[in-house]
């Protein structure tokens, strides 16, 4: 249960995250459209649910008033019956799709040019007069004061045209009872569609039932009564751009003299009804819709859309909280999913992600065209999926960074690299240059193709550009090849140099031919040769001096031994004299022990000097180190028992095979045990252990020093002892010999002190194992 | 008649010391201070053994040994301060019977002199060996009598020591791990064999080696086992 909840929690975290971001992104994408509606109408109009409060309505009514005034005075008709101005009224949308939708309904209206469609200015009326114009602008006086009203033409033909237009307009619009109108001129009713509808014009107008908007123009000013209350039309009395009502009656926007004789009464229905007028005659097949109905419908739709938009936004923001709270689970989920899909090759993942995104996008586009009303929701869903995809891809990319990334390219590259490692530096370089060359040639080709393409885009003649681009590509290729050839030369030099270095490394100190003077690495090669010569000389010098040293020590030890022989011989003879006084016998004993010590020291010095100069003969065989230690202990059993010390051993039962010279190694451990016996604290314990770890055997001897151990002293230095007074019996060479012999056998010798603890570790690689790798 | 030993060394004091040592043992000593003198003395006197130094004026020890070996078969002990393995090999290869390094151990030197003289003079006896005898340098093991002879003298061995010697003398040069020696000599599964075997080896050495601290016959092969060196 718990795990199930946990699992669903992680999935919920991921879902909340994707959904919230999908919603927010969709809301963001839909923001310009929705905000422009909001700006156009204002929040109040949208929330009021009253289409009569919209700017669209006001502008349309103003246009109608303008038209009716024009019709009353005999001027040109300005506004189209059904569609007009910048705002289009059509079924299905508020903004944008006017041209397309109208195109469906006016598909075969041959008289309407497509270019007009493209401009989104839809003209349904066929008989568009040549003098069609905006009377408001035309009527502008030179003083910059607005004048209102149509200009009746003096020309009888034009007057007739205007009249026909007015008749047509009336005929087209009178059936739409959503707007009732009475147009009077000089007290005569000129046009009206309100017969019997209950609308009364004149000086005391009143709207019939169901019509809550009443506008009257008394020749001077406009009066609007909405829901029984009069609306303030003029405000401060001056017209400014952007004012609500574009109607005459302002101080700076007056009707002309003819217009002042007209009386217009308009009434708009509270709830406009759908009214369609189909026109089957004439050249086109058109159907016209009541603008007021669609105005109300569009408003409702806009409101719904806006509400939806805001709702989605709120939902997105609200989902951010769980997405944030479940952040850890979400990351877990994505990490897991990312790890799961990271088994796919990186390239495959990227391509799949791109394909999925593209498919998602086109699916969204299609869905939006089918269900335009649910645009935001659809986009939100699509974007949520897109966010999911992208997040998944990113987490799969993060799963294995760098070399851990499961990528086909990386694999191929690694394969290439490992193959390369087996090649010499020269071959590697050559290969790399070959690769580079191919890449550069491809690059040149791509560039040439691009140039040709560019040329065709710029309408440049291929006759010029093609050869030019080809020439450029060829020139680049030639330069590349030239560079590659030079690089190859470098690589060859480099190879020669590395082989020279390798030769010196292996100790081949014969004179190697340096690189020829022309080659780029000739100087380096010469320097290397100089170094080699220096090394050669130094090595010879060293060998000579080592030889001399051993010879010297050999001679000196011989020269010391000869008198020493006499001393020892005569001391021995003295020793055999029985009837000497006690004190003389004491002297003799001292002489005896010191001369014996001198003898040992001379031998030690000789051996150590040989070992130090690497001339100690060793006979390396496979031996059992554990056995050797047991033998050494057995051999020294008497000495150990004679001492006050206890020797604790921990030696493995099974053989510990190493490669060493047993005789020398015996000396090593003999020295070490002797050392421990000699310098340990009375009654303390000596520990000898042998442990096998991985492929090495380590023998450790630990003892507690009798005297204080100096901290900063190398005990394996010749003639070094724990105390510097040299009053005891040691030659001071024991550890030094032990180290020299150990190293001569290929082992490692370490001395470690910790307060009074003195520990020596002798490490050998196990037999059959390769000695520790050199690098 | 006491046996005569020629001592040749350029260091007069050393010659004197050796002379005193050997005369105490009852030998007659002739003194030479270079190779030529030694050859002269050898030509004019009956000498049973020579102790000779290598580095001497006029004629060095090695040249003298080569000259001597052209005529005589007597034992020659080289006494030299040169202690290196190569020097020993060189000395022995040109005809010396033994190599003792300076500073020498008095007991060891006299023991060697005694050993060589005994073998030299009892040459006839040694030739008359039976098929049950295994000869190895100074040592001779009679497997029938279970007796070990060192320089012709029987060595007193305990029962265990005899069994060890029997095993090792029958397998000259072969290396035996302590476990195997234990198993074959004691007839038991070995428990801590190293100490036990080593103790016995050490005791046998005291009895058969001229210098038990530097054994020539009964040797430890460190890290492997024990063996009787084949001479």
Interface residues (C-beta under 8 A of the other chain):
Chain A: X554 X557 X558 X561 X562 X564 X565 X566 X567 X568 X569 X570 X572 X573 X576 X595 X599 X603 X606 X617 X621 X623 X624 X625 X627 X628 X630 X631 X632 X633 X634 X635 X637 X660 X662 X663 X665 X666
Chain B: X11 X13 X14 X17 X18 X20 X21 X24 X55 X81 X82 X83 X84 X85 X102 X103 X104 X106 X177 X178 X194 X195 X197 X198 X199 X202 X220 X221 X222 X223 X224 X225
